[in-house]
Amino acid sequence: MTTFRNPSLAAIHELLRASHTIAVVGISDDPARPSFGVTTSMRGFGYRILPVNPALTLWQGIPAHPTLAAAVQALRPDERVDIVNVFRRPAQVGALVDECLGLGLRTLWLQQGVINGPAAERAVAAGMTVVMDRCIYVDRASMRE
């Protein structure tokens, strides 16, 4: 059992307001997949999307990256990843936390159904903000402008 708790809804909304660039790990080019619809909607809200999937070269005309590290390396020095949005199996989250920490990334969003309490607690203990088992689109759509 873990003691992990998500930030408050107000804190989540502030995070979404302050963010501009979202790296989407596990993005799909299949319109039937949740990652496709959610990310398309987030792009529609004006967020810059960095697709991360080794099986893709492009996603909706945007260059895709094989790894999170490759996505970060592709940024200019004045750019940063604000949120790492994860559509992967819960068992893969621990390694992703390690990668985020190694890259100096500060915010990890684990989509609805992606639950790994120990990895989330480890990320928080290392200073990251973590949102777990919530849909980024639903939270963004619920915001008042």
Buried (B, 14 or more C-beta within 10 A) or exposed (E): EEEBEBBEEEEBBEBBEEBEBBBBBBBBBEEEBBBBEBBBBBBEEEBBBBBBBEEBEEBEEBEBBEBBEBBBEEBEEEEBBBBBBBBBEBEBBBEBBBBBBEBEBBBBBBBBEBBBBEBBBBBBEEEBBBBBBBBBBEBBEEEEE
